[in-house]
Amino acid sequence: MQRRMGAIVSVFEVRSDPLGNKSFSAFREMMDVYIEMCGRELKQGRDFVTGGIKPTAADIERIEAAFTKAFGVAPGELKAGD
């Protein structure tokens, strides 16, 4: 499953890079963080599908930065209709 997710990220990267839209590339960054978290859980003998994942402070920081890059606001500042 982790290889499949990596393949999806690769296709997404190939298709999004020519766009030149930095905010769009943030989605790939979020996928990268998620796949790294899944990989850590597998190495610990856990199943990330049923057991979930546990982000570190660094993971959360990277996800929040990518979210802000994608949407122009921090995760807690996003409001409907903005």
A tleap script that builds the chain and sets N, CA, C and O, in Angstrom:
source leaprc.protein.ff14SB
mol = sequence {
  NMET GLN ARG ARG MET GLY ALA ILE VAL SER
  VAL PHE GLU VAL ARG SER ASP PRO LEU GLY
  ASN LYS SER PHE SER ALA PHE ARG GLU MET
  MET ASP VAL TYR ILE GLU MET CYS GLY ARG
  GLU LEU LYS GLN GLY ARG ASP PHE VAL THR
  GLY GLY ILE LYS PRO THR ALA ALA ASP ILE
  GLU ARG ILE GLU ALA ALA PHE THR LYS ALA
  PHE GLY VAL ALA PRO GLY GLU LEU LYS ALA
  GLY CASP
}
set mol.1.N position { 0.828 -1.187 0.000 }
set mol.1.CA position { 0.000 0.000 0.000 }
set mol.1.C position { 0.874 1.253 0.000 }
set mol.1.O position { 0.551 2.249 -0.647 }
set mol.2.N position { 1.970 1.187 0.726 }
set mol.2.CA position { 2.848 2.352 0.781 }
set mol.2.C position { 3.447 2.640 -0.593 }
set mol.2.O position { 3.614 3.802 -0.962 }
set mol.3.N position { 3.769 1.606 -1.343 }
set mol.3.CA position { 4.280 1.800 -2.712 }
set mol.3.C position { 3.217 2.432 -3.594 }
set mol.3.O position { 3.519 3.310 -4.403 }
set mol.4.N position { 1.991 1.995 -3.445 }
set mol.4.CA position { 0.894 2.579 -4.219 }
set mol.4.C position { 0.750 4.064 -3.915 }
set mol.4.O position { 0.585 4.878 -4.824 }
set mol.5.N position { 0.813 4.412 -2.641 }
set mol.5.CA position { 0.693 5.819 -2.267 }
set mol.5.C position { 1.844 6.620 -2.860 }
set mol.5.O position { 1.647 7.746 -3.317 }
set mol.6.N position { 3.037 6.048 -2.856 }
set mol.6.CA position { 4.184 6.715 -3.450 }
set mol.6.C position { 3.993 6.928 -4.946 }
set mol.6.O position { 4.384 7.961 -5.490 }
set mol.7.N position { 3.389 5.942 -5.608 }
set mol.7.CA position { 3.116 6.071 -7.042 }
set mol.7.C position { 2.112 7.187 -7.307 }
set mol.7.O position { 2.248 7.931 -8.279 }
set mol.8.N position { 1.118 7.303 -6.453 }
set mol.8.CA position { 0.122 8.373 -6.597 }
set mol.8.C position { 0.790 9.729 -6.447 }
set mol.8.O position { 0.513 10.650 -7.215 }
set mol.9.N position { 1.664 9.854 -5.469 }
set mol.9.CA position { 2.381 11.111 -5.270 }
set mol.9.C position { 3.225 11.441 -6.495 }
set mol.9.O position { 3.278 12.594 -6.923 }
set mol.10.N position { 3.880 10.438 -7.056 }
set mol.10.CA position { 4.711 10.659 -8.247 }
set mol.10.C position { 3.880 11.173 -9.411 }
set mol.10.O position { 4.271 12.124 -10.088 }
set mol.11.N position { 2.735 10.545 -9.644 }
set mol.11.CA position { 1.863 10.991 -10.735 }
set mol.11.C position { 1.370 12.405 -10.453 }
set mol.11.O position { 1.345 13.247 -11.350 }
set mol.12.N position { 0.980 12.665 -9.220 }
set mol.12.CA position { 0.507 13.996 -8.856 }
set mol.12.C position { 1.607 15.027 -9.098 }
set mol.12.O position { 1.342 16.114 -9.614 }
set mol.13.N position { 2.833 14.689 -8.729 }
set mol.13.CA position { 3.960 15.596 -8.912 }
set mol.13.C position { 4.193 15.896 -10.389 }
set mol.13.O position { 4.385 17.051 -10.769 }
set mol.14.N position { 4.175 14.863 -11.215 }
set mol.14.CA position { 4.393 15.039 -12.650 }
set mol.14.C position { 3.300 15.913 -13.259 }
set mol.14.O position { 3.573 16.752 -14.117 }
set mol.15.N position { 2.081 15.716 -12.816 }
set mol.15.CA position { 0.971 16.474 -13.387 }
set mol.15.C position { 0.876 17.883 -12.827 }
set mol.15.O position { 0.371 18.773 -13.511 }
set mol.16.N position { 1.339 18.115 -11.616 }
set mol.16.CA position { 1.192 19.445 -11.011 }
set mol.16.C position { 2.395 20.347 -11.246 }
set mol.16.O position { 2.236 21.568 -11.258 }
set mol.17.N position { 3.585 19.801 -11.433 }
set mol.17.CA position { 4.782 20.620 -11.604 }
set mol.17.C position { 4.699 21.590 -12.774 }
set mol.17.O position { 5.103 22.743 -12.620 }
set mol.18.N position { 4.193 21.179 -13.942 }
set mol.18.CA position { 4.142 22.118 -15.061 }
set mol.18.C position { 3.186 23.296 -14.832 }
set mol.18.O position { 3.263 24.299 -15.542 }
set mol.19.N position { 2.305 23.184 -13.869 }
set mol.19.CA position { 1.335 24.250 -13.625 }
set mol.19.C position { 2.001 25.519 -13.099 }
set mol.19.O position { 1.527 26.625 -13.361 }
set mol.20.N position { 3.073 25.365 -12.375 }
set mol.20.CA position { 3.762 26.526 -11.825 }
set mol.20.C position { 3.000 27.206 -10.701 }
set mol.20.O position { 3.291 28.354 -10.363 }
set mol.21.N position { 2.041 26.522 -10.125 }
set mol.21.CA position { 1.249 27.088 -9.038 }
set mol.21.C position { 1.775 26.534 -7.717 }
set mol.21.O position { 1.548 25.368 -7.392 }
set mol.22.N position { 2.476 27.370 -6.960 }
set mol.22.CA position { 3.099 26.895 -5.718 }
set mol.22.C position { 2.070 26.418 -4.703 }
set mol.22.O position { 2.341 25.484 -3.948 }
set mol.23.N position { 0.904 27.034 -4.669 }
set mol.23.CA position { -0.095 26.597 -3.695 }
set mol.23.C position { -0.590 25.191 -4.032 }
set mol.23.O position { -0.922 24.421 -3.131 }
set mol.24.N position { -0.644 24.853 -5.311 }
set mol.24.CA position { -1.081 23.512 -5.712 }
set mol.24.C position { -0.050 22.466 -5.301 }
set mol.24.O position { -0.413 21.347 -4.939 }
set mol.25.N position { 1.221 22.818 -5.354 }
set mol.25.CA position { 2.272 21.868 -4.970 }
set mol.25.C position { 2.219 21.535 -3.481 }
set mol.25.O position { 2.798 20.537 -3.052 }
set mol.26.N position { 1.539 22.349 -2.697 }
set mol.26.CA position { 1.428 22.097 -1.259 }
set mol.26.C position { 0.680 20.794 -0.972 }
set mol.26.O position { 0.924 20.152 0.050 }
set mol.27.N position { -0.224 20.402 -1.862 }
set mol.27.CA position { -0.932 19.140 -1.659 }
set mol.27.C position { 0.037 17.966 -1.729 }
set mol.27.O position { -0.092 17.001 -0.975 }
set mol.28.N position { 1.008 18.053 -2.638 }
set mol.28.CA position { 2.028 17.001 -2.720 }
set mol.28.C position { 2.845 16.971 -1.438 }
set mol.28.O position { 3.197 15.897 -0.952 }
set mol.29.N position { 3.149 18.137 -0.889 }
set mol.29.CA position { 3.904 18.200 0.360 }
set mol.29.C position { 3.129 17.528 1.492 }
set mol.29.O position { 3.715 16.811 2.303 }
set mol.30.N position { 1.816 17.755 1.553 }
set mol.30.CA position { 0.996 17.103 2.577 }
set mol.30.C position { 0.984 15.595 2.383 }
set mol.30.O position { 1.035 14.843 3.357 }
set mol.31.N position { 0.916 15.143 1.126 }
set mol.31.CA position { 0.955 13.702 0.849 }
set mol.31.C position { 2.289 13.114 1.284 }
set mol.31.O position { 2.328 12.018 1.844 }
set mol.32.N position { 3.379 13.826 1.036 }
set mol.32.CA position { 4.707 13.346 1.437 }
set mol.32.C position { 4.775 13.130 2.949 }
set mol.32.O position { 5.294 12.116 3.415 }
set mol.33.N position { 4.251 14.084 3.702 }
set mol.33.CA position { 4.273 13.963 5.165 }
set mol.33.C position { 3.440 12.759 5.599 }
set mol.33.O position { 3.857 11.992 6.468 }
set mol.34.N position { 2.275 12.596 5.001 }
set mol.34.CA position { 1.408 11.477 5.363 }
set mol.34.C position { 2.083 10.138 5.091 }
set mol.34.O position { 2.029 9.232 5.922 }
set mol.35.N position { 2.718 10.012 3.931 }
set mol.35.CA position { 3.393 8.759 3.587 }
set mol.35.C position { 4.548 8.492 4.544 }
set mol.35.O position { 4.764 7.347 4.940 }
set mol.36.N position { 5.287 9.520 4.920 }
set mol.36.CA position { 6.369 9.348 5.893 }
set mol.36.C position { 5.820 8.862 7.236 }
set mol.36.O position { 6.407 7.980 7.863 }
set mol.37.N position { 4.695 9.436 7.678 }
set mol.37.CA position { 4.092 9.002 8.939 }
set mol.37.C position { 3.655 7.546 8.847 }
set mol.37.O position { 3.855 6.782 9.791 }
set mol.38.N position { 3.058 7.149 7.717 }
set mol.38.CA position { 2.636 5.759 7.529 }
set mol.38.C position { 3.836 4.826 7.573 }
set mol.38.O position { 3.771 3.756 8.177 }
set mol.39.N position { 4.919 5.223 6.942 }
set mol.39.CA position { 6.134 4.412 6.938 }
set mol.39.C position { 6.675 4.191 8.337 }
set mol.39.O position { 7.133 3.096 8.665 }
set mol.40.N position { 6.626 5.220 9.157 }
set mol.40.CA position { 7.090 5.066 10.552 }
set mol.40.C position { 6.220 4.079 11.302 }
set mol.40.O position { 6.730 3.275 12.083 }
set mol.41.N position { 4.934 4.125 11.081 }
set mol.41.CA position { 4.030 3.206 11.782 }
set mol.41.C position { 4.266 1.768 11.333 }
set mol.41.O position { 4.204 0.850 12.151 }
set mol.42.N position { 4.536 1.559 10.051 }
set mol.42.CA position { 4.799 0.200 9.560 }
set mol.42.C position { 6.077 -0.354 10.174 }
set mol.42.O position { 6.143 -1.536 10.511 }
set mol.43.N position { 7.078 0.482 10.317 }
set mol.43.CA position { 8.343 0.032 10.882 }
set mol.43.C position { 8.186 -0.381 12.343 }
set mol.43.O position { 8.983 -1.162 12.863 }
set mol.44.N position { 7.171 0.137 12.990 }
set mol.44.CA position { 6.929 -0.213 14.382 }
set mol.44.C position { 6.007 -1.428 14.493 }
set mol.44.O position { 5.571 -1.787 15.587 }
set mol.45.N position { 5.715 -2.055 13.352 }
set mol.45.CA position { 4.870 -3.243 13.361 }
set mol.45.C position { 3.397 -2.934 13.514 }
set mol.45.O position { 2.621 -3.789 13.942 }
set mol.46.N position { 3.010 -1.729 13.170 }
set mol.46.CA position { 1.610 -1.334 13.273 }
set mol.46.C position { 0.998 -1.214 11.899 }
set mol.46.O position { 1.703 -1.015 10.909 }
set mol.47.N position { -0.304 -1.333 11.838 }
set mol.47.CA position { -1.039 -1.158 10.601 }
set mol.47.C position { -1.661 0.232 10.634 }
set mol.47.O position { -2.587 0.485 11.404 }
set mol.48.N position { -1.150 1.135 9.793 }
set mol.48.CA position { -1.625 2.510 9.826 }
set mol.48.C position { -3.059 2.629 9.323 }
set mol.48.O position { -3.733 3.614 9.626 }
set mol.49.N position { -3.541 1.644 8.558 }
set mol.49.CA position { -4.901 1.713 8.038 }
set mol.49.C position { -5.904 1.538 9.176 }
set mol.49.O position { -6.860 2.305 9.286 }
set mol.50.N position { -5.690 0.539 10.013 }
set mol.50.CA position { -6.637 0.299 11.099 }
set mol.50.C position { -6.209 0.982 12.397 }
set mol.50.O position { -7.056 1.331 13.219 }
set mol.51.N position { -4.915 1.173 12.587 }
set mol.51.CA position { -4.425 1.749 13.834 }
set mol.51.C position { -4.241 3.257 13.815 }
set mol.51.O position { -4.012 3.871 14.857 }
set mol.52.N position { -4.338 3.852 12.642 }
set mol.52.CA position { -4.144 5.291 12.536 }
set mol.52.C position { -2.667 5.660 12.596 }
set mol.52.O position { -1.797 4.794 12.695 }
set mol.53.N position { -2.408 6.934 12.535 }
set mol.53.CA position { -1.037 7.431 12.586 }
set mol.53.C position { -0.904 8.453 13.697 }
set mol.53.O position { -1.882 9.070 14.118 }
set mol.54.N position { 0.323 8.622 14.165 }
set mol.54.CA position { 0.583 9.574 15.247 }
set mol.54.C position { 1.615 10.591 14.762 }
set mol.54.O position { 2.811 10.300 14.741 }
set mol.55.N position { 1.161 11.775 14.376 }
set mol.55.CA position { 2.110 12.776 13.881 }
set mol.55.C position { 2.986 13.336 14.999 }
set mol.55.O position { 2.555 13.482 16.142 }
set mol.56.N position { 4.216 13.642 14.635 }
set mol.56.CA position { 5.114 14.315 15.570 }
set mol.56.C position { 4.864 15.814 15.464 }
set mol.56.O position { 4.117 16.268 14.598 }
set mol.57.N position { 5.484 16.562 16.334 }
set mol.57.CA position { 5.369 18.024 16.276 }
set mol.57.C position { 5.908 18.545 14.944 }
set mol.57.O position { 5.359 19.488 14.374 }
set mol.58.N position { 6.982 17.927 14.452 }
set mol.58.CA position { 7.549 18.335 13.160 }
set mol.58.C position { 6.584 18.032 12.013 }
set mol.58.O position { 6.474 18.819 11.073 }
set mol.59.N position { 5.882 16.891 12.086 }
set mol.59.CA position { 4.895 16.546 11.058 }
set mol.59.C position { 3.789 17.599 11.026 }
set mol.59.O position { 3.408 18.085 9.961 }
set mol.60.N position { 3.289 17.938 12.192 }
set mol.60.CA position { 2.203 18.917 12.288 }
set mol.60.C position { 2.655 20.271 11.749 }
set mol.60.O position { 1.900 20.954 11.057 }
set mol.61.N position { 3.864 20.645 12.064 }
set mol.61.CA position { 4.403 21.919 11.574 }
set mol.61.C position { 4.478 21.923 10.038 }
set mol.61.O position { 4.117 22.909 9.396 }
set mol.62.N position { 4.943 20.821 9.465 }
set mol.62.CA position { 5.037 20.724 7.994 }
set mol.62.C position { 3.659 20.723 7.344 }
set mol.62.O position { 3.464 21.344 6.300 }
set mol.63.N position { 2.710 20.034 7.952 }
set mol.63.CA position { 1.348 19.992 7.400 }
set mol.63.C position { 0.704 21.371 7.478 }
set mol.63.O position { 0.073 21.817 6.521 }
set mol.64.N position { 0.859 22.042 8.607 }
set mol.64.CA position { 0.282 23.376 8.749 }
set mol.64.C position { 0.902 24.359 7.759 }
set mol.64.O position { 0.199 25.208 7.209 }
set mol.65.N position { 2.213 24.252 7.525 }
set mol.65.CA position { 2.880 25.135 6.556 }
set mol.65.C position { 2.350 24.867 5.146 }
set mol.65.O position { 2.103 25.805 4.388 }
set mol.66.N position { 2.177 23.598 4.794 }
set mol.66.CA position { 1.662 23.257 3.466 }
set mol.66.C position { 0.208 23.704 3.319 }
set mol.66.O position { -0.188 24.192 2.260 }
set mol.67.N position { -0.578 23.541 4.365 }
set mol.67.CA position { -1.972 23.970 4.341 }
set mol.67.C position { -2.051 25.478 4.105 }
set mol.67.O position { -2.834 25.950 3.281 }
set mol.68.N position { -1.233 26.218 4.838 }
set mol.68.CA position { -1.215 27.672 4.696 }
set mol.68.C position { -0.790 28.069 3.285 }
set mol.68.O position { -1.327 29.013 2.705 }
set mol.69.N position { 0.172 27.342 2.748 }
set mol.69.CA position { 0.644 27.597 1.380 }
set mol.69.C position { -0.479 27.326 0.371 }
set mol.69.O position { -0.637 28.066 -0.600 }
set mol.70.N position { -1.252 26.271 0.604 }
set mol.70.CA position { -2.321 25.893 -0.323 }
set mol.70.C position { -3.515 26.835 -0.254 }
set mol.70.O position { -4.073 27.206 -1.287 }
set mol.71.N position { -3.908 27.225 0.949 }
set mol.71.CA position { -5.147 27.974 1.114 }
set mol.71.C position { -4.958 29.447 1.490 }
set mol.71.O position { -5.920 30.214 1.509 }
set mol.72.N position { -3.731 29.831 1.785 }
set mol.72.CA position { -3.466 31.229 2.103 }
set mol.72.C position { -3.812 31.634 3.524 }
set mol.72.O position { -3.666 32.801 3.886 }
set mol.73.N position { -4.260 30.707 4.322 }
set mol.73.CA position { -4.561 30.950 5.740 }
set mol.73.C position { -4.145 29.727 6.542 }
set mol.73.O position { -4.054 28.622 6.007 }
set mol.74.N position { -3.895 29.934 7.822 }
set mol.74.CA position { -3.554 28.816 8.711 }
set mol.74.C position { -4.778 27.921 8.887 }
set mol.74.O position { -5.905 28.390 8.726 }
set mol.75.N position { -4.581 26.628 9.219 }
set mol.75.CA position { -5.711 25.706 9.339 }
set mol.75.C position { -6.847 26.204 10.230 }
set mol.75.O position { -8.015 26.017 9.887 }
set mol.76.N position { -6.543 26.819 11.341 }
set mol.76.CA position { -7.593 27.284 12.248 }
set mol.76.C position { -8.291 28.553 11.802 }
set mol.76.O position { -9.284 28.962 12.403 }
set mol.77.N position { -7.779 29.183 10.750 }
set mol.77.CA position { -8.354 30.447 10.279 }
set mol.77.C position { -9.274 30.290 9.072 }
set mol.77.O position { -9.876 31.266 8.625 }
set mol.78.N position { -9.391 29.074 8.539 }
set mol.78.CA position { -10.216 28.846 7.363 }
set mol.78.C position { -11.691 28.929 7.734 }
set mol.78.O position { -12.146 28.273 8.671 }
set mol.79.N position { -12.431 29.743 6.989 }
set mol.79.CA position { -13.868 29.921 7.258 }
set mol.79.C position { -14.648 29.712 5.977 }
set mol.79.O position { -14.157 30.002 4.886 }
set mol.80.N position { -15.859 29.208 6.112 }
set mol.80.CA position { -16.716 28.989 4.953 }
set mol.80.C position { -17.035 30.330 4.283 }
set mol.80.O position { -17.306 31.327 4.952 }
set mol.81.N position { -16.996 30.329 2.968 }
set mol.81.CA position { -17.361 31.526 2.222 }
set mol.81.C position { -16.249 32.529 2.028 }
set mol.81.O position { -16.439 33.541 1.353 }
set mol.82.N position { -15.071 32.264 2.618 }
set mol.82.CA position { -13.958 33.216 2.436 }
set mol.82.C position { -13.278 32.998 1.111 }
set mol.82.O position { -12.323 33.703 0.784 }
savepdb mol mol.pdb
quit
